[in-house]
Amino acid sequence: MKSSLIHKVMFRSILMLAGLGMTACNGDEVDDLDFQLGLVSDQKEYKVGEPVVFSIDGCPDYLIMWSGDYGHRYAYRNRTEAQLEALSLNYDLSLEWAGKRFRNAVKVYLSEDFDGVMEQVNIESATWTDMDGGLKVPLLNMDAAGYQHGKVENVNVDLTDYGNKPFFVALRYELPPLDLLLDENGVGAHPDVFFYPRLVQTIDGKTLERDNPKEDFGFGFCRIHTNDNETNNPTVTVVDDQKVTINGRKSSAQGTYVWAISQRMTPSAVSPDEGVSIKNASFDLKNYTYIYNEPGEYTVTFVARNANAWGYKEQIKELKIKVVEPVQEEDDGTI
């Protein structure tokens, strides 16, 4: 009898613990979502610069808005590569203080197979192309004595065929020793070169320009033959936010031989589009206002979420917004 009573008590305890466990699990559940999205106004279209006010019902814990304009489209939230509609390399190239026999020593190249290692053997084993003469350099009068300056501006090289091909941009500077080719007046200096590159690409109808040689192109130098005598016009190689500079000046015993090469350029690579967090669990939100600065038809996406440490529930709502240019009122001449 005593043993049977003990077993009954234990069984009842187990049932009670199980019931408590079920209650605890139910308490961990994420609240259901009943999120509704609308517009405060019933107008069919909005003007550029006009506030668009969204109405929000249901009070989710978290709310992220994807406005649908450039860089904020829900459909592109995971996109890392885009199809380019157009791609070109634009640049200016300046040659200064070029002695008669030291002109036209600069070449602009592209390579698809360079491995990115800035060593002479790696550079010279790669395939470099001048795009059938499209990568132009200043052509100076070879008959004039003394120093000359020259410049090509707004060179435009169509790289549409490179839209999905990584490539490198390079500037090659190669000249023999100064004392071998001085002119009849004893004039000779390796010229100063200034390169201003711009990569122009069109994606999703929007044209972007990358024009910072240091940040956008990541140019570096391979100094194969240079004058490193600090007291005798040493070779200078510099990249900054505006240009790539190679100042040959005095040469070494082997001449001046320098490559300036960009990092690997992959124009089709893009950052995923991003949404904006407009609400968290600490406050309520009934309306949200957004202003579009360009005309177009936009798909606006709101992602609502209730969440806790054990999980989350999510709802997605979309609206179509049409934005037009404001109508310009004609001046009738009245005062």
C-alpha positions in Angstrom: 0.0 0.0 0.0 2.7 2.4 1.0 4.6 1.7 -2.3 1.5 2.3 -4.3 0.8 5.7 -2.6 4.4 6.8 -3.3 4.0 5.9 -7.0 0.7 7.9 -7.2 2.4 11.0 -5.6 5.3 10.8 -8.0 3.0 10.4 -11.0 1.0 13.5 -10.0 4.3 15.5 -9.5 5.4 14.5 -13.0 2.0 15.6 -14.5 2.3 19.0 -12.6 5.9 19.5 -13.9 4.8 18.7 -17.4 2.0 21.1 -17.2 4.3 23.8 -16.0 6.7 23.1 -18.8 3.9 23.4 -21.4 2.9 26.7 -19.9 6.5 28.0 -20.0 6.8 27.0 -23.7 3.6 28.7 -24.6 4.9 31.9 -22.9 7.9 31.8 -25.2 5.8 32.0 -28.4 6.2 35.1 -30.6 3.1 37.3 -30.8 1.0 37.0 -34.0 1.3 39.8 -36.5 -1.7 41.7 -37.8 0.1 44.5 -39.7 -1.7 46.8 -42.2 -0.1 49.4 -44.5 -1.8 52.2 -46.4 -1.5 55.8 -47.5 -3.0 58.7 -45.6 -3.9 60.4 -48.9 -6.0 58.8 -51.6 -4.2 60.7 -54.5 -3.0 58.6 -57.4 0.4 60.3 -57.9 2.8 62.5 -56.0 5.1 65.3 -57.2 8.9 65.3 -56.7 9.6 66.8 -53.3 6.1 66.2 -52.0 5.7 64.2 -48.7 4.3 60.7 -49.1 2.7 59.7 -45.7 2.2 56.0 -45.0 -0.3 54.8 -42.4 0.7 51.9 -40.2 -1.6 49.7 -38.2 -0.9 46.7 -36.0 2.1 47.9 -34.1 4.8 45.4 -35.0 7.9 45.2 -32.8 10.2 46.1 -35.7 9.6 47.7 -39.0 12.0 48.2 -42.0 11.2 50.3 -45.0 12.5 49.8 -48.5 11.6 53.0 -50.4 12.1 51.5 -53.8 14.4 54.3 -55.1 18.0 53.7 -56.1 20.0 51.6 -53.5 16.8 50.9 -51.5 14.9 48.2 -53.4 13.7 45.1 -51.6 14.1 42.9 -54.7 17.9 43.7 -54.7 18.6 43.1 -51.0 20.8 40.1 -51.8 22.2 41.3 -55.1 26.1 41.5 -55.3 26.4 41.6 -59.1 24.5 43.7 -61.7 24.3 43.8 -65.4 26.0 47.0 -66.7 24.2 49.0 -69.4 27.3 51.0 -70.3 30.9 51.2 -69.2 33.8 53.5 -70.2 37.2 54.6 -69.1 37.6 58.4 -69.4 40.8 60.2 -68.5 43.1 63.1 -68.9 46.9 62.5 -69.4 49.4 65.3 -69.1 53.1 65.2 -70.1 55.4 68.0 -68.8 59.1 68.9 -69.1 59.7 66.5 -71.9 63.1 66.9 -73.6 63.3 66.4 -77.4 64.4 62.8 -77.1 62.4 61.7 -74.1 58.9 62.2 -75.3 56.1 59.8 -75.9 57.4 57.3 -73.4 54.1 56.6 -71.7 51.6 54.0 -72.5 48.1 53.3 -71.0 47.1 49.6 -70.9 44.4 47.2 -69.8 44.9 43.6 -68.7 42.6 40.8 -68.0 45.2 38.2 -66.9 47.5 40.1 -64.6 47.6 38.3 -61.3 47.9 41.5 -59.2 51.4 40.8 -57.9 53.4 44.0 -58.3 56.7 42.4 -59.3 58.5 42.8 -62.7 58.2 39.2 -63.7 54.5 39.1 -63.0 53.8 42.3 -64.8 55.8 41.5 -67.9 54.3 38.0 -68.2 50.8 39.4 -68.3 49.0 40.4 -71.5 48.6 44.2 -71.8 46.5 45.9 -74.6 46.1 49.5 -75.7 42.6 48.8 -77.0 43.7 49.3 -80.7 45.0 52.8 -80.0 42.0 53.8 -78.0 44.2 54.4 -74.9 45.7 57.6 -76.2 48.8 59.5 -75.0 50.0 63.0 -75.8 51.9 63.3 -79.1 54.5 66.0 -79.0 56.4 67.6 -81.8 59.6 65.5 -82.0 61.5 68.2 -84.0 61.3 70.9 -81.4 64.3 71.5 -79.1 64.1 72.1 -75.4 61.3 71.1 -73.2 57.7 70.6 -74.2 54.3 70.0 -72.5 51.5 68.0 -73.9 48.0 66.8 -72.8 45.1 64.7 -74.0 41.8 65.4 -72.4 38.5 63.6 -72.1 39.8 60.4 -73.7 36.8 58.1 -73.8 37.4 54.3 -74.2 34.3 52.1 -74.6 34.6 49.2 -72.2 31.1 47.8 -72.5 32.6 44.4 -73.5 34.4 44.4 -70.1 31.1 44.7 -68.2 31.4 41.3 -66.7 35.2 40.9 -66.9 37.6 42.0 -64.2 40.5 44.0 -65.5 43.4 46.2 -64.4 44.3 49.7 -65.7 48.0 50.5 -66.0 50.3 53.4 -66.9 53.8 52.3 -68.1 56.7 54.7 -68.0 59.9 53.5 -69.6 62.9 55.6 -70.8 66.6 54.9 -71.3 69.4 56.6 -69.2 69.6 60.4 -69.6 73.3 60.5 -70.5 72.7 58.3 -73.6 70.2 60.6 -75.4 70.9 64.2 -74.5 70.1 66.6 -77.3 72.6 68.9 -79.0 72.2 71.5 -76.3 72.7 69.0 -73.5 69.1 69.2 -72.6 67.5 66.0 -71.2 65.1 65.2 -68.5 62.6 62.4 -68.1 59.2 64.1 -68.2 56.6 64.4 -65.5 53.4 62.5 -66.1 50.0 63.1 -64.5 47.1 60.7 -65.1 43.5 61.5 -64.2 41.3 58.4 -64.7 37.5 58.1 -64.4 35.5 54.9 -64.7 31.9 55.7 -65.8 29.3 53.0 -65.5 25.5 52.8 -66.0 23.5 50.4 -63.8 19.7 50.3 -63.6 19.5 53.5 -65.7 21.8 55.5 -63.3 25.2 56.6 -64.3 28.0 56.6 -61.7 31.5 57.9 -61.9 34.5 56.5 -60.0 37.2 59.2 -60.2 39.4 58.8 -57.2 42.7 57.1 -58.3 43.6 56.2 -54.7 40.2 55.0 -53.3 38.3 53.9 -56.4 41.2 52.5 -58.4 43.7 51.6 -55.7 46.8 52.4 -57.9 50.1 51.1 -56.7 53.6 51.3 -58.2 56.3 48.9 -59.3 59.5 50.8 -59.5 61.8 48.7 -61.6 64.5 51.3 -62.5 64.4 54.7 -60.7 66.7 57.3 -59.4 66.6 57.1 -55.6 69.4 59.7 -54.9 67.5 62.1 -52.6 69.9 65.0 -53.4 69.7 64.7 -57.2 66.1 64.9 -58.5 64.9 61.5 -57.4 62.1 59.7 -59.2 58.7 60.5 -57.6 55.7 58.2 -57.7 52.5 59.4 -56.0 48.8 58.5 -56.1 46.3 60.8 -54.4 42.6 61.6 -54.7 43.0 63.4 -58.0 45.8 61.8 -60.0 48.6 59.4 -60.5 52.0 61.1 -60.7 55.3 59.8 -62.1 58.1 62.3 -62.1 61.1 60.8 -63.9 63.5 63.8 -63.7 67.1 62.3 -63.4 67.4 58.6 -64.3 69.3 55.8 -62.7 72.1 54.1 -64.6 69.5 51.8 -66.2 67.0 54.6 -67.0 63.5 55.1 -65.6 61.1 52.2 -65.7 57.9 52.3 -63.6 54.5 50.7 -63.7 51.5 52.3 -62.0 48.7 49.6 -61.9 45.2 49.8 -60.4 43.7 47.1 -58.2 41.5 44.6 -60.0 38.4 46.5 -61.3 35.1 44.6 -61.2 32.5 47.2 -62.3 29.6 44.7 -62.2 30.1 44.1 -58.5 27.6 46.1 -56.4 26.6 46.4 -52.8 23.2 44.9 -51.8 20.4 47.4 -51.5 19.5 48.4 -48.0 16.3 49.1 -46.1 15.9 51.7 -43.3 14.8 50.7 -39.8 12.0 53.0 -38.9 10.6 51.3 -35.7 11.7 49.1 -32.8 9.8 47.6 -29.9 10.4 50.7 -27.7 7.8 53.0 -29.4 4.6 53.0 -31.4 4.4 54.3 -35.0 1.2 55.2 -36.7 2.5 57.3 -39.7 5.8 57.5 -41.6 6.7 60.2 -44.2 9.1 59.8 -47.1 10.0 62.2 -49.9 11.1 61.2 -53.4 13.5 63.4 -55.2 13.2 61.9 -58.7 10.2 61.0 -60.9 9.4 57.3 -61.4 7.3 54.4 -60.4 8.4 52.9 -57.1 7.6 49.6 -55.3 7.7 50.4 -51.6 8.2 47.5 -49.3 7.6 47.4 -45.5 8.9 44.4 -43.6 7.2 44.0 -40.2 8.5 41.6 -37.5 7.7 40.4 -34.0 10.6 38.7 -32.4 12.0 37.4 -29.1 14.9 35.2 -28.0 13.2 32.1 -29.3 12.1 33.2 -32.8 10.3 35.7 -35.0 7.3 36.2 -37.2 7.3 38.4 -40.3 4.9 40.1 -42.7 5.7 41.9 -45.9 3.5 44.6 -47.4 4.0 46.5 -50.7 2.6 49.6 -52.3 3.1 51.2 -55.7 4.0 54.9 -55.7 4.0 57.1 -58.8 6.1 60.3 -58.6 6.0 63.0 -61.4 7.7 66.2 -62.0 5.8 69.3 -60.8 3.9 71.2 -63.4 5.6 74.5 -64.2 3.1 77.3 -64.2 3.4 79.7 -67.2 3.9 83.4 -66.5 0.9 85.2 -68.1 2.7 88.6 -67.7 0.2 89.9 -65.1 1.4 91.7 -62.0 
